[in-house]
């Protein structure tokens, strides 16, 4: 029986699998840091709006999330975290 079609070389498949695994681990670490951030803010009594939660969950930059986690240890409000969370919406008149 003749095999028809194209098969990828095994070394390419291994590299693709390794890359996918590394990306999955990185995403898992990011999700864990975001969870830690929410826990620290809750423990400090910092109120988090739904919009802010969405902003935090949408952040894909591990360095930014890490900075937020570090700053959360002393934060009294979300704006104290800096970055995109420091920007307050204009007040309603």
Phi, psi and omega in degrees: 000132181264136179272129180251141178117187184242135175243144180282145177299145184301322180294326177293317178299319178296317179296319179295318179295318179296319179294316179298320179295316179297319178295320178296319178296317180298318179295321178297319177297319180297315178299320178296318178295322178295318176299318178298319179301313179298320179295316180295315180297319178296316180298328179274356179077022181276125178285138180233120178286163177299322179295319179294319177302316180297320178298315180296312181297331181278351181287127180251008181261104181302325180296320178294314180297320178298318177299319179297318180298314179299315182290333180298334181299334181238005185285141173254346178206161184300323182299337179292345181286337179080191181061214181296341181278349180281342182280121178266143175291152179299143181289148180278136179258000000 
